């Protein structure tokens, strides 16, 4: 009873931590509950401090009505929206600082600065989505598991938007290194690859993008000729990107930190993609296509 009273008091007071233990230094944490690839917000909250015992599950349960399964380790429903519903293959998935977590929420310790997003979506075309762009300015500010990683902007030689991308990252208070595409140093570095797809498609780490969302988690198909096809949630081609289209997306190469992609079918498209690098444009999105008519989130909504 006493513990329930403490939780209730904390929910009513801004700045309270979630669990027992000492407050960890640094900023608090943010929570978003969304559905349909981040298009609709179900719930949102923030705390001003994080304690040593706090987990992603505790953050969620403190701010949303939640049911669990498998001994309380995995989420079944949030605010009445339940996984494996009659509408097909739908379930809840969560990301921390834009990276799909490899463990259950009850086992994931919350770190200061974490941005947590739970999303209810269909998963038949993309059972795994290793990384999304919707936590921007994460993962650049706080990295993963409380460890911040250096950021490097790598650009194709002919790219005119490199300076803008670097400026956008500098604006969030993250110093960046620079290099040409395909630099050798990987591993503990968050990379942003910038350039037309015809310049980037030969990079080994980007091979997965040609295989579709089932392999990459990105709902677009990238052709060796520089073409980009935009997909719906079923993984079907919804439209071919017209000239002037760019894309901001993220993947996680094996044994590496997230790799962000700022690319396009031409230089105008790369410039449009670079212009999207801010919180307002990317908030809760999986990936964003910058069309000449304006930005659209991926996957595209099915026609009709």
Order of alpha helices (4+ residues) and beta strands (2+ residues): alpha-beta-beta-beta-beta-alpha-beta-beta-beta-beta-beta-beta-beta-alpha-beta-beta-alpha-alpha-beta-beta-beta-beta-beta-alpha-alpha-beta-beta
